[in-house]
Amino acid sequence: MSELIYEINKGVNRPVEFRGLKAQYIYVLALGLAALLVGFSVMYILGVPVYLCLPLVLLAGSLLFFTVYRYSHKYGEHGLMKALAWRQVPEAIIARSRKPFTDLRSKPLTSNQ
C-alpha cells in the first residue's frame, strides 16, 4: 500500500504578489499597460509618426512602472486605500445648534445600532 504525501499550503492569507507588486497594484499596472497599448494604436491609426508614438508610449510606460512600484513599496497591500480614505475625513465637525444631539435622545434605539 502506497503512502500519500500531502503538501501544506503555506501561502494562506498572504497577499497576492508578483515580482514585488502587491495586491491591487498588479491590476493597476495591467490596466495602465492596456491603456498604453490602446493609446499607441489610436495614435498610429490617426497617422502620428511611429518615431513620435514610440518614445511617448515608452516614457509613459516607464513613468507608470516607477509610480506603481513606488506606491506598492510605500503603502503596501492596503495602505494606499487607507491613505486615500484618510484624506476624506473632515478635520472638524461643526454643529451650530443642539438640535441634532437632542433628537438622539427622543428617538428609540433600533436593533441595528
GISULWO-V245698 format. One record per residue. N is the residue number from 1. RES is the residue in one letter. BURIAL is I if it has 24 or more other ideal C-beta (glycine too) atoms within 12 Angstrom, else O. Layout:
# GISULWO-V245698
n: {N,N}
res: {RES,RES}
burial: {BURIAL,BURIAL}
This chain:
# GISULWO-V245698
n: {1,2,3,4,5,6,7,8,9,10,11,12,13,14,15,16,17,18,19,20,21,22,23,24,25,26,27,28,29,30,31,32,33,34,35,36,37,38,39,40,41,42,43,44,45,46,47,48,49,50,51,52,53,54,55,56,57,58,59,60,61,62,63,64,65,66,67,68,69,70,71,72,73,74,75,76,77,78,79,80,81,82,83,84,85,86,87,88,89,90,91,92,93,94,95,96,97,98,99,100,101,102,103,104,105,106,107,108,109,110,111,112,113}
res: {M,S,E,L,I,Y,E,I,N,K,G,V,N,R,P,V,E,F,R,G,L,K,A,Q,Y,I,Y,V,L,A,L,G,L,A,A,L,L,V,G,F,S,V,M,Y,I,L,G,V,P,V,Y,L,C,L,P,L,V,L,L,A,G,S,L,L,F,F,T,V,Y,R,Y,S,H,K,Y,G,E,H,G,L,M,K,A,L,A,W,R,Q,V,P,E,A,I,I,A,R,S,R,K,P,F,T,D,L,R,S,K,P,L,T,S,N,Q}
burial: {O,O,O,O,O,O,O,O,O,O,O,O,O,O,O,O,O,O,O,O,I,I,I,I,I,O,O,I,I,O,O,I,O,O,O,I,O,O,I,I,O,O,O,O,O,O,O,O,O,O,O,O,O,O,O,O,I,O,O,O,O,O,O,I,I,O,O,I,O,O,I,I,O,O,I,O,O,O,O,I,O,O,O,O,O,O,O,O,O,O,O,O,O,O,O,O,O,O,O,O,O,O,O,O,O,O,O,O,O,O,O,O,O}
